[in-house]
Amino acid sequence: MWVFPLVGYLGVIVGFCFLTLAIASGLYYLSELVEEHTVLARRLLNRLIYTIITIQVLLYFFDKFPFFLSLLSIASHLVYASNLRRFPIVKLSDPLFILSCFLVGLNHWLWFRHFSRPISPPRSSTSWRQPYQVNPGDMPTFTEVASYFGLCVWLVPFALFVSLSAGENVLPTIGSEYVTGDRGGTLGVVDGKNKNKGMAKALVDGAREWVSENGELMGFWQGDRAKRF
């Protein structure tokens, strides 16, 4: 068969493109919701962080999760919570923001190593006949591991990424010198418009502009300037 595998590859490419567009549209919509309801978003993020910390404590005491990894996860969420002190404004060069980005990757890597490591049987249950037998009931399922990563590792950083606004796009207000570095109140305003834009929204807009400009340069379509002439 030659044609049918090509159809399969084409379907995968088209499906991936539609999935990417769906994720970008969802990020754009969520970012606009946060911009309209900033106080509610901060309250929900704060409660979400402390809820996940409570879950980590319960997992340590009842399900015997590793102490140091649980402590790292709790400390990471406390660092994430520190980004809410000037919500929704964030300075991309802020050490706490940089530390938060580092902790996201570190938590993912360490928890992935933990769950991918085979479970060693307890010494009391070993015997000379079955020295490597492991109780299947003690092994986490794929659903449990995926749910843990989604809720306790990725959810808060993803929510912060959607909610926070990059410092270079902030309209100057009282205390905005923290992100703009302008004490005269002149930065951040272009043609009288507010450019306070969430990082997710700025990322989607930047990707869309990049695709539009490169497609125009390569001749895939004509831009507005070409249409005028």
Order of alpha helices (4+ residues) and beta strands (2+ residues): alpha-alpha-alpha-beta-alpha-alpha-alpha-beta-alpha-beta-beta-alpha-alpha
